[in-house]
Amino acid sequence: MSQSGCGLSIFTTFVQLTNKHEDNAAGIIGNAAIVASAYVGSLVEVSTNDNHWMMTNSTLLIAIVGPTASGKSDLAVRLARQLRGEIVNCDSLQMYRYLDIGTAKPSQEVRKEIPHHLFDFLEPDAVFSAGEYSRRARIILGEISTRSNLPIVVGGTGFYLRALIDGLFTTPGRDYELRRRLQGREKAKGSGYIHRILNHLDPVAAANIHANDLPKVIRAIEVCMLAGKPISKMYEQGRNKLEGFKIVKIGLNPNREKLRDKIDQRTVQMFGNGLIEETSDILDRGFPSTCAPFQSIGYRQALDYLLGRISRKDAIRYAQAATRQYAKRQMTWFRKDTTVKWFHGFGSDPQLQADVLDTLKLLCTSI
C-alpha cells in the first residue's frame, strides 16, 4: 500500500476471531479482534479464512446507553475484549474517588485487564461540569484513536454524553449571590422548593433534573434568569459537535419487570456489601455531608441512616424506589435520541452481546 499525500488517519475494523486464527490475523494477536490503521483515502477489505472485515475512513466510536442496572458495563467489557477496545466512563458518579459500592464501578481486576478512563479522578467535594467532562473525554478519545484501539463510551449520564457528542452552548457565568439566595430559600422553605421554581421557569429541565440534585437545579435556574430564556431551549442549540468519529449508539432496554427486580436485588446487595460503611468512611476522611455525591441515590439513604433519620430497612426501601424512578427518567431521556440502536435485554446476556457484535460488523461494512 502506498502512502497517501493526505497523511494518516485511523480506520476501524471488526472481526470475531477464533483461537485458531489469532496467529495469522495480520500479525496482530488479540483475544478476538483487530483494530487496524491505514492511510487516508484508502478502502481496504481483508479476509482471513472465514473471517471478513472492512476498514473505512471513519474512526468508530461506540456509545452504550440505557437505564441503571441494565448491564451497560457488562456489554462494554465484552465488546472491549472482542474488539480491542478502551472504555471511557460516562457516569458522573463513577468519576469520584471512594464511591465504589454505590456506583457499581467495574472491579479492579477488569480495570487492570482493559483500559478504563475517567474513573476515580475527582475528590468527593469537587465540582465538575458536563463541559469539563466533554473536554477531558475528547482528549482521551483522540489518544485512544492514536493507539488504533476502539473507544467505547459507557454510562447513564445522558447530559454528559450529549455534551461529548453534540457539544454545549455558551452559558452565562456564575452568580454567587443568586446561588446563595436560592440555597437560603431551599433551606427556609424545605426540600424541593427551588425545584418547583425551576418547574415554573423551565418544565422540560425540571423533568430531567431530580429535585434533590441541588447543584444542577440551582445552575438551571441561574442560567434561565441570567440568559433570559429556558436552559432546555439552549440545550437544543448545541455547539462544537464531536468530529472525526462515526458514532454508533447501542441502547439497552430490558423488560420493565425484570429491570425492577434487578434494581431491587442490586440495591439489597449494595447495602449488604457495605454501602453504609463506605459512606461512613468518606465522612471520616473529612468530606462534609453536603458534598454533591451524598445527594445521589443510595448514598443519600445511607447518610440518612447514619444520621439516625431512618432505619436500615427504610434506607434500602427508599433507595430501591428512587432507583426505579431514576431508571424511568433515564429511559425517557435516551428514547428521545432517534440515533440509538435498541436491544431488548440486559447487557450481561451472551445472546444479546452476540447480536450487538453482529450488528456492529454489518454497520462496519456499510459506513
Secondary structure, DSSP 8 states (H G I E B T S, - for coil): ----TT-EEE--------GGGGGGSTT---SS----EEETT--EEEEETTEEEEE-SSEEEEEEE-STTS-HHHHHHHHHHHHTEEEEE--TTTTBTT--TTTT---HHHHHHS-EESSS-B-TT----HHHHHHHHHHHHHHHHHTT-EEEEE-S-HHHHHHHHH---------HHHHHHHHHHHHHH-TTHHHHHHHHH-HHHHHHS-TT-HHHHHHHHHHHHHHSS-HHHHHHH--S---SEEEEEEEE---HHHHHHHHHHHHHHHHHTTHHHHHHHHHHTT--TTSGGGGSTTHHHHHHHHTTSS-HHHHHHHHHHHHHHHHHHHHHHHHT-TTEEEESS-TT-HHHHHHHHHHHHHHHHH-
